[in-house]
C-alpha cells in the first residue's frame, strides 16, 4: 500500500479541500514565516526525523528526502531556525524565523 501525503480515497481521489496558508510577522529583530496545511499531520514518531538528510516516507525511487534537510541547513546558515508543530489528523505548520538585516 502506497503512503499518501494527503487524505485520499482508495482510488487516489482527494476527499477534502486541501488548503495551505502562509503568513508573515515581524518579531522585534526577526521575521517569522508560517506555512500551515490542513492535511493529515505528521505522525509523532516521524517528527524527530523529518529534518534528517535522506529521510522520506515515500516509496523507494519516489522521493530523495532532501527537501526539509536542505531547507534546515539553509535557514541555519542564515542564523535562523525552523520548527514544525503538528497534530495527527489536523495538519502541520512549519515556522521559520530569520534575523532581519536592517542594512538592506
N, CA, C and O atoms as a GROMACS GRO file, in nm:
protein
  416
    1UNK      N    1   0.083  -0.117   0.000
    1UNK     CA    2   0.000   0.000   0.000
    1UNK      C    3   0.088   0.124   0.000
    1UNK      O    4   0.180   0.135   0.081
    2UNK      N    5   0.061   0.218  -0.090
    2UNK     CA    6   0.139   0.339  -0.102
    2UNK      C    7   0.091   0.443  -0.001
    2UNK      O    8  -0.029   0.463   0.015
    3UNK      N    9   0.186   0.508   0.067
    3UNK     CA   10   0.150   0.614   0.160
    3UNK      C   11   0.115   0.740   0.082
    3UNK      O   12   0.174   0.767  -0.023
    4UNK      N   13   0.023   0.815   0.132
    4UNK     CA   14  -0.020   0.939   0.069
    4UNK      C   15   0.024   1.057   0.155
    4UNK      O   16   0.044   1.043   0.275
    5UNK      N   17   0.038   1.173   0.092
    5UNK     CA   18   0.069   1.295   0.166
    5UNK      C   19  -0.056   1.374   0.198
    5UNK      O   20  -0.047   1.483   0.254
    6UNK      N   21  -0.172   1.322   0.165
    6UNK     CA   22  -0.300   1.387   0.194
    6UNK      C   23  -0.408   1.280   0.199
    6UNK      O   24  -0.394   1.174   0.137
    7UNK      N   25  -0.517   1.307   0.273
    7UNK     CA   26  -0.626   1.209   0.277
    7UNK      C   27  -0.681   1.183   0.137
    7UNK      O   28  -0.721   1.276   0.067
    8UNK      N   29  -0.681   1.058   0.097
    8UNK     CA   30  -0.730   1.022  -0.035
    8UNK      C   31  -0.814   0.896  -0.027
    8UNK      O   32  -0.797   0.813   0.062
    9UNK      N   33  -0.905   0.885  -0.122
    9UNK     CA   34  -0.986   0.764  -0.130
    9UNK      C   35  -0.900   0.651  -0.186
    9UNK      O   36  -0.790   0.676  -0.236
   10UNK      N   37  -0.949   0.526  -0.180
   10UNK     CA   38  -0.872   0.414  -0.237
   10UNK      C   39  -0.843   0.433  -0.385
   10UNK      O   40  -0.747   0.374  -0.436
   11UNK      N   41  -0.922   0.513  -0.456
   11UNK     CA   42  -0.898   0.537  -0.598
   11UNK      C   43  -0.799   0.650  -0.621
   11UNK      O   44  -0.769   0.684  -0.735
   12UNK      N   45  -0.747   0.709  -0.514
   12UNK     CA   46  -0.650   0.816  -0.527
   12UNK      C   47  -0.710   0.954  -0.538
   12UNK      O   48  -0.638   1.052  -0.559
   13UNK      N   49  -0.841   0.964  -0.524
   13UNK     CA   50  -0.906   1.094  -0.533
   13UNK      C   51  -0.896   1.167  -0.398
   13UNK      O   52  -0.911   1.106  -0.292
   14UNK      N   53  -0.870   1.297  -0.404
   14UNK     CA   54  -0.866   1.377  -0.282
   14UNK      C   55  -1.006   1.386  -0.226
   14UNK      O   56  -1.101   1.418  -0.298
   15UNK      N   57  -1.020   1.358  -0.097
   15UNK     CA   58  -1.153   1.352  -0.035
   15UNK      C   59  -1.185   1.475   0.050
   15UNK      O   60  -1.281   1.474   0.127
   16UNK      N   61  -1.105   1.580   0.037
   16UNK     CA   62  -1.129   1.704   0.110
   16UNK      C   63  -1.068   1.817   0.029
   16UNK      O   64  -1.002   1.792  -0.072
   17UNK      N   65  -1.089   1.940   0.071
   17UNK     CA   66  -1.033   2.055   0.002
   17UNK      C   67  -0.898   2.091   0.065
   17UNK      O   68  -0.896   2.150   0.173
   18UNK      N   69  -0.786   2.056   0.000
   18UNK     CA   70  -0.655   2.087   0.059
   18UNK      C   71  -0.633   2.238   0.064
   18UNK      O   72  -0.665   2.310  -0.031
   19UNK      N   73  -0.577   2.285   0.174
   19UNK     CA   74  -0.553   2.427   0.194
   19UNK      C   75  -0.413   2.448   0.251
   19UNK      O   76  -0.370   2.375   0.341
   20UNK      N   77  -0.344   2.548   0.199
   20UNK     CA   78  -0.215   2.590   0.254
   20UNK      C   79  -0.225   2.738   0.284
   20UNK      O   80  -0.262   2.818   0.197
   21UNK      N   81  -0.193   2.775   0.407
   21UNK     CA   82  -0.196   2.915   0.448
   21UNK      C   83  -0.054   2.961   0.478
   21UNK      O   84   0.022   2.890   0.544
   22UNK      N   85  -0.018   3.078   0.428
   22UNK     CA   86   0.114   3.135   0.452
   22UNK      C   87   0.094   3.270   0.518
   22UNK      O   88   0.015   3.352   0.472
   23UNK      N   89   0.167   3.293   0.627
   23UNK     CA   90   0.159   3.422   0.695
   23UNK      C   91   0.299   3.467   0.735
   23UNK      O   92   0.390   3.385   0.753
   24UNK      N   93   0.315   3.598   0.749
   24UNK     CA   94   0.442   3.654   0.793
   24UNK      C   95   0.415   3.754   0.905
   24UNK      O   96   0.308   3.813   0.914
   25UNK      N   97   0.516   3.771   0.990
   25UNK     CA   98   0.503   3.863   1.102
   25UNK      C   99   0.642   3.912   1.142
   25UNK      O  100   0.738   3.834   1.142
   26UNK      N  101   0.654   4.040   1.175
   26UNK     CA  102   0.780   4.092   1.227
   26UNK      C  103   0.779   4.077   1.378
   26UNK      O  104   0.684   4.118   1.446
   27UNK      N  105   0.886   4.018   1.431
   27UNK     CA  106   0.902   3.998   1.575
   27UNK      C  107   1.032   4.063   1.618
   27UNK      O  108   1.138   4.001   1.610
   28UNK      N  109   1.028   4.187   1.663
   28UNK     CA  110   1.148   4.260   1.705
   28UNK      C  111   1.254   4.256   1.595
   28UNK      O  112   1.239   4.323   1.493
   29UNK      N  113   1.361   4.179   1.614
   29UNK     CA  114   1.469   4.173   1.516
   29UNK      C  115   1.461   4.051   1.425
   29UNK      O  116   1.560   4.012   1.363
   30UNK      N  117   1.342   3.990   1.415
   30UNK     CA  118   1.324   3.870   1.332
   30UNK      C  119   1.200   3.884   1.245
   30UNK      O  120   1.111   3.965   1.272
   31UNK      N  121   1.198   3.804   1.142
   31UNK     CA  122   1.077   3.787   1.061
   31UNK      C  123   1.034   3.642   1.076
   31UNK      O  124   1.117   3.551   1.073
   32UNK      N  125   0.906   3.622   1.093
   32UNK     CA  126   0.853   3.486   1.109
   32UNK      C  127   0.765   3.454   0.989
   32UNK      O  128   0.679   3.533   0.951
   33UNK      N  129   0.788   3.337   0.931
   33UNK     CA  130   0.710   3.288   0.819
   33UNK      C  131   0.646   3.157   0.863
   33UNK      O  132   0.714   3.065   0.907
   34UNK      N  133   0.514   3.150   0.850
   34UNK     CA  134   0.442   3.029   0.888
   34UNK      C  135   0.373   2.971   0.764
   34UNK      O  136   0.308   3.042   0.688
   35UNK      N  137   0.388   2.840   0.746
   35UNK     CA  138   0.322   2.769   0.637
   35UNK      C  139   0.243   2.656   0.700
   35UNK      O  140   0.299   2.564   0.761
   36UNK      N  141   0.112   2.664   0.686
   36UNK     CA  142   0.022   2.569   0.754
   36UNK      C  143  -0.068   2.500   0.652
   36UNK      O  144  -0.117   2.563   0.558
   37UNK      N  145  -0.089   2.370   0.673
   37UNK     CA  146  -0.182   2.297   0.586
   37UNK      C  147  -0.290   2.229   0.669
   37UNK      O  148  -0.280   2.222   0.791
   38UNK      N  149  -0.390   2.179   0.601
   38UNK     CA  150  -0.499   2.109   0.669
   38UNK      C  151  -0.496   1.960   0.634
   38UNK      O  152  -0.600   1.894   0.628
   39UNK      N  153  -0.375   1.908   0.612
   39UNK     CA  154  -0.359   1.767   0.577
   39UNK      C  155  -0.376   1.674   0.697
   39UNK      O  156  -0.445   1.706   0.794
   40UNK      N  157  -0.313   1.559   0.687
   40UNK     CA  158  -0.330   1.455   0.789
   40UNK      C  159  -0.233   1.470   0.906
   40UNK      O  160  -0.238   1.392   1.002
   41UNK      N  161  -0.146   1.571   0.899
   41UNK     CA  162  -0.049   1.588   1.006
   41UNK      C  163   0.069   1.494   0.990
   41UNK      O  164   0.071   1.410   0.900
   42UNK      N  165   0.165   1.508   1.077
   42UNK     CA  166   0.287   1.426   1.073
   42UNK      C  167   0.285   1.338   1.197
   42UNK      O  168   0.275   1.389   1.308
   43UNK      N  169   0.295   1.206   1.179
   43UNK     CA  170   0.297   1.118   1.296
   43UNK      C  171   0.411   1.154   1.391
   43UNK      O  172   0.522   1.184   1.346
   44UNK      N  173   0.386   1.152   1.519
   44UNK     CA  174   0.484   1.192   1.619
   44UNK      C  175   0.613   1.112   1.607
   44UNK      O  176   0.721   1.165   1.632
   45UNK      N  177   0.605   0.985   1.569
   45UNK     CA  178   0.726   0.902   1.556
   45UNK      C  179   0.814   0.947   1.441
   45UNK      O  180   0.931   0.907   1.434
   46UNK      N  181   0.761   1.029   1.350
   46UNK     CA  182   0.835   1.077   1.234
   46UNK      C  183   0.890   1.218   1.256
   46UNK      O  184   0.991   1.254   1.196
   47UNK      N  185   0.825   1.297   1.339
   47UNK     CA  186   0.860   1.438   1.357
   47UNK      C  187   1.008   1.458   1.387
   47UNK      O  188   1.069   1.550   1.333
   48UNK      N  189   1.067   1.376   1.471
   48UNK     CA  190   1.208   1.393   1.508
   48UNK      C  191   1.304   1.361   1.394
   48UNK      O  192   1.424   1.389   1.404
   49UNK      N  193   1.253   1.303   1.285
   49UNK     CA  194   1.340   1.261   1.175
   49UNK      C  195   1.327   1.347   1.050
   49UNK      O  196   1.409   1.335   0.959
   50UNK      N  197   1.226   1.432   1.042
   50UNK     CA  198   1.195   1.496   0.914
   50UNK      C  199   1.302   1.591   0.862
   50UNK      O  200   1.305   1.618   0.742
   51UNK      N  201   1.390   1.641   0.946
   51UNK     CA  202   1.496   1.731   0.901
   51UNK      C  203   1.627   1.656   0.874
   51UNK      O  204   1.727   1.719   0.839
   52UNK      N  205   1.628   1.524   0.890
   52UNK     CA  206   1.748   1.444   0.864
   52UNK      C  207   1.763   1.420   0.714
   52UNK      O  208   1.664   1.394   0.644
   53UNK      N  209   1.888   1.429   0.663
   53UNK     CA  210   1.909   1.402   0.520
   53UNK      C  211   1.864   1.262   0.482
   53UNK      O  212   1.887   1.166   0.554
   54UNK      N  213   1.800   1.253   0.368
   54UNK     CA  214   1.755   1.128   0.306
   54UNK      C  215   1.640   1.060   0.378
   54UNK      O  216   1.603   0.948   0.342
   55UNK      N  217   1.581   1.124   0.478
   55UNK     CA  218   1.464   1.064   0.542
   55UNK      C  219   1.342   1.094   0.457
   55UNK      O  220   1.316   1.209   0.422
   56UNK      N  221   1.267   0.991   0.423
   56UNK     CA  222   1.144   1.007   0.346
   56UNK      C  223   1.046   0.898   0.386
   56UNK      O  224   1.086   0.789   0.426
   57UNK      N  225   0.919   0.930   0.375
   57UNK     CA  226   0.815   0.829   0.399
   57UNK      C  227   0.764   0.774   0.267
   57UNK      O  228   0.676   0.688   0.266
   58UNK      N  229   0.817   0.824   0.158
   58UNK     CA  230   0.773   0.780   0.025
   58UNK      C  231   0.843   0.650  -0.013
   58UNK      O  232   0.950   0.619   0.039
   59UNK      N  233   0.782   0.574  -0.104
   59UNK     CA  234   0.846   0.451  -0.151
   59UNK      C  235   0.980   0.479  -0.222
   59UNK      O  236   1.001   0.589  -0.272
   60UNK      N  237   1.067   0.381  -0.225
   60UNK     CA  238   1.196   0.392  -0.291
   60UNK      C  239   1.178   0.443  -0.433
   60UNK      O  240   1.094   0.394  -0.509
   61UNK      N  241   1.259   0.543  -0.467
   61UNK     CA  242   1.255   0.599  -0.601
   61UNK      C  243   1.155   0.712  -0.620
   61UNK      O  244   1.150   0.772  -0.728
   62UNK      N  245   1.075   0.743  -0.518
   62UNK     CA  246   0.974   0.847  -0.532
   62UNK      C  247   1.002   0.970  -0.447
   62UNK      O  248   0.919   1.061  -0.442
   63UNK      N  249   1.113   0.974  -0.382
   63UNK     CA  250   1.149   1.090  -0.302
   63UNK      C  251   1.292   1.077  -0.253
   63UNK      O  252   1.336   0.967  -0.220
   64UNK      N  253   1.363   1.187  -0.247
   64UNK     CA  254   1.503   1.181  -0.204
   64UNK      C  255   1.519   1.207  -0.055
   64UNK      O  256   1.619   1.168   0.004
   65UNK      N  257   1.422   1.274   0.007
   65UNK     CA  258   1.434   1.307   0.148
   65UNK      C  259   1.533   1.419   0.172
   65UNK      O  260   1.592   1.427   0.280
   66UNK      N  261   1.551   1.506   0.074
   66UNK     CA  262   1.647   1.616   0.090
   66UNK      C  263   1.582   1.752   0.107
   66UNK      O  264   1.648   1.846   0.151
   67UNK      N  265   1.456   1.767   0.074
   67UNK     CA  266   1.390   1.897   0.078
   67UNK      C  267   1.396   1.966   0.213
   67UNK      O  268   1.446   2.078   0.222
   68UNK      N  269   1.347   1.902   0.317
   68UNK     CA  270   1.348   1.963   0.450
   68UNK      C  271   1.488   1.971   0.508
   68UNK      O  272   1.519   2.065   0.582
   69UNK      N  273   1.573   1.875   0.476
   69UNK     CA  274   1.711   1.878   0.524
   69UNK      C  275   1.785   1.998   0.465
   69UNK      O  276   1.855   2.069   0.538
   70UNK      N  277   1.772   2.021   0.336
   70UNK     CA  278   1.837   2.136   0.272
   70UNK      C  279   1.778   2.267   0.324
   70UNK      O  280   1.852   2.363   0.348
   71UNK      N  281   1.647   2.271   0.341
   71UNK     CA  282   1.583   2.391   0.395
   71UNK      C  283   1.637   2.422   0.534
   71UNK      O  284   1.669   2.536   0.565
   72UNK      N  285   1.648   2.320   0.616
   72UNK     CA  286   1.702   2.335   0.752
   72UNK      C  287   1.843   2.393   0.748
   72UNK      O  288   1.873   2.488   0.821
   73UNK      N  289   1.929   2.337   0.662
   73UNK     CA  290   2.067   2.382   0.654
   73UNK      C  291   2.076   2.527   0.605
   73UNK      O  292   2.156   2.604   0.657
   74UNK      N  293   1.997   2.563   0.507
   74UNK     CA  294   1.999   2.700   0.453
   74UNK      C  295   1.952   2.799   0.559
   74UNK      O  296   2.013   2.904   0.578
   75UNK      N  297   1.844   2.766   0.626
   75UNK     CA  298   1.789   2.854   0.730
   75UNK      C  299   1.890   2.871   0.843
   75UNK      O  300   1.911   2.983   0.890
   76UNK      N  301   1.951   2.761   0.889
   76UNK     CA  302   2.052   2.768   0.995
   76UNK      C  303   2.173   2.851   0.951
   76UNK      O  304   2.227   2.927   1.031
   77UNK      N  305   2.216   2.836   0.824
   77UNK     CA  306   2.330   2.911   0.774
   77UNK      C  307   2.305   3.061   0.774
   77UNK      O  308   2.399   3.141   0.778
   78UNK      N  309   2.179   3.100   0.771
   78UNK     CA  310   2.143   3.242   0.776
   78UNK      C  311   2.104   3.286   0.917
   78UNK      O  312   2.042   3.392   0.935
   79UNK      N  313   2.139   3.207   1.016
   79UNK     CA  314   2.114   3.244   1.156
   79UNK      C  315   1.970   3.228   1.199
   79UNK      O  316   1.928   3.287   1.298
   80UNK      N  317   1.894   3.149   1.125
   80UNK     CA  318   1.754   3.131   1.158
   80UNK      C  319   1.724   2.995   1.218
   80UNK      O  320   1.814   2.917   1.249
   81UNK      N  321   1.597   2.971   1.233
   81UNK     CA  322   1.554   2.840   1.284
   81UNK      C  323   1.423   2.801   1.217
   81UNK      O  324   1.345   2.886   1.174
   82UNK      N  325   1.400   2.670   1.209
   82UNK     CA  326   1.277   2.616   1.155
   82UNK      C  327   1.227   2.509   1.251
   82UNK      O  328   1.305   2.430   1.304
   83UNK      N  329   1.098   2.509   1.272
   83UNK     CA  330   1.039   2.404   1.356
   83UNK      C  331   0.903   2.368   1.297
   83UNK      O  332   0.849   2.437   1.211
   84UNK      N  333   0.850   2.259   1.346
   84UNK     CA  334   0.720   2.213   1.299
   84UNK      C  335   0.630   2.189   1.419
   84UNK      O  336   0.672   2.136   1.522
   85UNK      N  337   0.505   2.228   1.403
   85UNK     CA  338   0.400   2.196   1.500
   85UNK      C  339   0.296   2.114   1.424
   85UNK      O  340   0.250   2.155   1.318
   86UNK      N  341   0.261   2.001   1.478
   86UNK     CA  342   0.169   1.913   1.407
   86UNK      C  343   0.086   1.832   1.505
   86UNK      O  344   0.128   1.803   1.617
   87UNK      N  345  -0.031   1.796   1.459
   87UNK     CA  346  -0.118   1.707   1.534
   87UNK      C  347  -0.183   1.615   1.431
   87UNK      O  348  -0.244   1.661   1.335
   88UNK      N  349  -0.168   1.486   1.453
   88UNK     CA  350  -0.224   1.391   1.356
   88UNK      C  351  -0.372   1.418   1.335
   88UNK      O  352  -0.448   1.434   1.430
   89UNK      N  353  -0.412   1.421   1.210
   89UNK     CA  354  -0.550   1.445   1.174
   89UNK      C  355  -0.587   1.592   1.162
   89UNK      O  356  -0.698   1.625   1.122
   90UNK      N  357  -0.493   1.681   1.198
   90UNK     CA  358  -0.524   1.825   1.196
   90UNK      C  359  -0.423   1.907   1.118
   90UNK      O  360  -0.426   2.030   1.126
   91UNK      N  361  -0.335   1.846   1.043
   91UNK     CA  362  -0.241   1.921   0.962
   91UNK      C  363  -0.110   1.949   1.032
   91UNK      O  364  -0.083   1.901   1.142
   92UNK      N  365  -0.027   2.030   0.963
   92UNK     CA  366   0.105   2.065   1.015
   92UNK      C  367   0.132   2.212   0.985
   92UNK      O  368   0.077   2.270   0.891
   93UNK      N  369   0.218   2.270   1.068
   93UNK     CA  370   0.258   2.409   1.048
   93UNK      C  371   0.409   2.418   1.065
   93UNK      O  372   0.463   2.382   1.169
   94UNK      N  373   0.476   2.468   0.961
   94UNK     CA  374   0.619   2.492   0.967
   94UNK      C  375   0.640   2.640   0.998
   94UNK      O  376   0.578   2.727   0.937
   95UNK      N  377   0.728   2.666   1.093
   95UNK     CA  378   0.755   2.802   1.138
   95UNK      C  379   0.903   2.832   1.116
   95UNK      O  380   0.990   2.764   1.171
   96UNK      N  381   0.929   2.934   1.035
   96UNK     CA  382   1.066   2.976   1.005
   96UNK      C  383   1.086   3.114   1.066
   96UNK      O  384   1.004   3.204   1.047
   97UNK      N  385   1.196   3.129   1.139
   97UNK     CA  386   1.231   3.262   1.192
   97UNK      C  387   1.371   3.296   1.141
   97UNK      O  388   1.465   3.218   1.155
   98UNK      N  389   1.382   3.415   1.083
   98UNK     CA  390   1.510   3.465   1.032
   98UNK      C  391   1.538   3.601   1.091
   98UNK      O  392   1.447   3.681   1.113
   99UNK      N  393   1.666   3.627   1.119
   99UNK     CA  394   1.706   3.758   1.169
   99UNK      C  395   1.687   3.861   1.059
   99UNK      O  396   1.716   3.834   0.942
  100UNK      N  397   1.639   3.978   1.095
  100UNK     CA  398   1.628   4.087   0.999
  100UNK      C  399   1.763   4.155   0.983
  100UNK      O  400   1.836   4.174   1.080
  101UNK      N  401   1.794   4.191   0.861
  101UNK     CA  402   1.915   4.266   0.833
  101UNK      C  403   1.870   4.408   0.803
  101UNK      O  404   1.818   4.435   0.695
  102UNK      N  405   1.891   4.496   0.895
  102UNK     CA  406   1.845   4.636   0.882
  102UNK      C  407   1.924   4.712   0.776
  102UNK      O  408   1.887   4.825   0.742
  103UNK      N  409   2.032   4.655   0.722
  103UNK     CA  410   2.116   4.724   0.624
  103UNK      C  411   2.071   4.700   0.480
  103UNK      O  412   2.137   4.744   0.386
  104UNK      N  413   1.961   4.631   0.463
  104UNK     CA  414   1.913   4.602   0.327
  104UNK      C  415   1.836   4.720   0.273
  104UNK      O  416   1.788   4.715   0.160
   0.00000   0.00000   0.00000
